């Protein structure tokens, strides 16, 4: 039921809808997505991002803002989504991940559920406003309790090991 982090690859704004649909169907809970605050500029963009559970994060201090926002939501018992790549991939191939998702899971003492999304970039490619008919699939991995697997949260080697395990 929560709290936990969903970590998914990111290639389309459609990813938000796919993840929300699956979680609402099986868990009946809303998801929260960290999103760069610039995405909230403009009336329609602001409405869309707020309606889909996006939470603005200041990219000028992303580590601090993201960390505080995520931990606050998790301590409240919510489910949050982190895209470890930090941005959308244009071709659907995963980009190099960043260790923030593992650090947040360690600090908040929550599990991470890895989800692989394949084909969303064909439905709503980066830079396109209207979706196209195509199929996407989600592969839900086993829950990762990084708190049991990491002995030293400051060890870059251990964080990298868990990040690689997550992305696999």
N, C-alpha and C positions, 0 to 999 in steps of 0.2 A: 504494500500500500504506500510506503514511503516512510521516511525520506530516502531518496537515492538519486544518483546522477545517471542520466542516459547519455552515453558518449557515442555519437554517430558521425560518420563521414558526411561531408556537406558539398553538394554540387548544384543545389537549386533551392529557391524559396519554397518549392513544393515539399521539401524535406520537413518543414514545420507541420504542414497539413497531414502528411503521411504518419509522422510520429504521433501527433495529437489524436488522430483517428484511431490508431491502434491502442494507445494507452487509455483513451476514454472508453473504448469498447470493452477492454478487458479489466480496467482498474477504476473507471468512472471518475478519474481525476484530471484536473487541468495541468498542463505543463507550462513551465516558464523557460523562455529562451533569452539568453544574454545576447544583446544586439548593440552594435555601435550606435552611439547617440545621434550621429549624422543621419542615420536611416529614418529618424523621427522628424526630420525637417520636411516641410511641405504638408499641407492639410491631409491629402489622401494617404500619403505614406504614413503619417502619424496615426491616422485612424486604423489603417491596416495592421500596423505593428502592435498597437494597443489591443486590438481585437484578437490577435493571435497569441497573446500572452508574452509578448516581447518586453524585456526590461532594458532600458537604456544604460549603456556603460560608456563612460568617458575614456576614449582611446588615448588621451593625453597622459592618463595614469591608469592604464588598463589592469595592471597587476592588482593594485590596491582596490580600485572600484569593483572589478570583477570578483575579487576574493570576498570582499565585504558583502556584496549583493548575494552571491551564491551561498555563502555560509548562513546569512540571515534567512534566506528562503528555506534552506535545508533544516535549520534549527526550528523553523516553524512547521516542519513536517511535509514540505512540498517536494515535488519531483521537478528537477531542473535538467535541461538539456545543454550539453556543452559540445560544440563541434571542435575537437582537438586541433584541427587544421587552422582554425581561426578565421577562415574565409572560404568562399565557395570555389570549388574546382570547376574550370570551364569545360573539361571533357569527361568528368565523372571519375577520373583516376585520383585516388587519395593523394593529398599534398603532405609534406612532412608535418608531423604532429608536434604540438608544444606540450610541455609537461604540466601545465596549469591544472588540467583535469585531475591528475593524480595528486597534486598538492592539495587541491580543494577537498578531495575525498579523504585524504589523510587528516586534514585539519578538522573537518566536520564529522569524521568517524562514520562515513556512510559507504555503502557499496556502489560499484559502478556497473551498469548494465551496458555492454557493448552492442550496438546495432549497426549493421552494414546495410546501406541503402544503395541499390543498384538500379539505374535507369531513370532516376528523377530528373537528371539533366536533359533527357530527351523530351520530357513533358514540358518543363519550363526552363529552357537554357538560360544561362547567365546573360543578362542584357536584354532579355525578351520580356514583354509585358503580358502576353496572352499565352495560355497553355496550349499544347498540341496533344492530340490523342496518341498515347503511348502507354506502355506498361512499366511499372516499377515494382521491385520486390524488396522486402525487408528480411534480413537474417538476424534473429535475436540470439545473442550469445549468452553464455552462462554468467551469472552474477559474479563479479570479482570483488573479493574483500581484500583490498590493497592494504588495509590496516594490519592484517595477519601476515601479509607477504613481505612487507617492508620493515626492516629493522631500524634503519637510519633514514628518517625523512629528508635529511640534508645531503644524502648520498646521490650524486648525479647518476652514478652507475645503476643504483637500485631504481631510481625514477625512470631512467631510460629503459631498463628491463621491463618494468610494468607497462610503460607506454607502448613498447613493441608488442607485448603480450596482448594489450588492449586492441591495437590496430590489426593484429593477426585475426 
